């Protein structure tokens, strides 16, 4: 599987979907964009668009996750976690394809 959400990350995504009263057609889109300190940024967004030709779709702990095929090349095997403690708040990415990561953890080099 290209993308894995931990139990905590899936619970946080579901909580946000409930808080925003999103309909059942919403999916979590995981993608990369050029930029950041190390070359690529991670992106998470809610989306209703899915193209069988352009995207891969996964079910991660009950959360529908969509990844475009270009991003999937860099995200294969990634685990997304959620942290809410004294060390920080937010989604964390553990990407086995990253050669170098930024100190903030939101950008990487492949």
N, C-alpha and C positions, 0 to 999 in steps of 0.2 A: 504494500500500500504506500502510496506516495506521501500522504499526510496523516499524522496521528494527532488527535487532541487528547490530552490527559483528562482525567475525570474532572479536575478543577477547572480546566479551560472550557470543557463542554458545558459545565454547570454555569460558568460566567456568560458564555454565549447565549445559552437558553434564558438566563436571567435578563439579559439585555433585550432579547427578542420579546420576552413577556412585558418588560417595562415599556417598550415602544409599541406594544400591541401589534406586532407584525403578524401577517397572515401566514398560512401554511406554505405558501410558495416561496418564501424567503430562504436563501441559502447563504452560507458564509463563503465569501470569495477570498482565497489566499493567493497572493500574487507577489511578484517582485517588480521593481521599477529601477531604472538606472538612477544613481545618485548616492548620497550619503558619504560618510568618511571613507568607506572601504570599497565602494563601487556599485553595490546594489542595496536597495531598501526593501524590507518586508512590508507588505500591505495586507490589511484585513478590512473587509467591508461587507455589508449586507447587499445582496443582489438577487434579482428575480430572473435575470437572463442566464440561459444555459444553452449552449450550442453543442450538440453531439459531435459535430465535426471539429470544433475548436477547443472544447473543454473536456476534462475528466471530472467525474462526479463520484464522491465517496460518502459513506455514512460513517461518521465518527461519533460513537456513543450517542446516537440519536440526533446528531446535528448533520444536516446535509452540507457537504463541503464541495466547492467547485474550484478547480485550478485550470487556468489556460495552459495549453500544451507547451508554450515557450517557458513559462514559469516552472512547469513540472520538471523540466530538465535540471533546474537548480534546486528544486525542493524535494526531490525523491528521498524519502526516508526521514523527513523532518518531523520533529515532535514539538508541538506547541503546548506550552504550559501556562498557567496563570498564577501570579504571585500577588499576595495581599498580606504583607507583614512589614516589620520594621526595615527590612532590607529593600523594599520597593513595592510598587503597585503596577500591575500591567501584565500583558502577555509577554512570554519569553520564548525564544526560538532556539531549539537545539538542532542544528543543521549539520549532518555528517559531510555535506559537500563543501562547507565553508573552509577555505584555506586560512583566512584571516577574518577576524570580526572586530568591530568597533567596540570601544569600552562601554557604550550605552546599550549594545546588544541589538540595535535596530538596523544595522547595516553589516554587510559581509562582502568578502571577495571570494570568488570561486575559481 
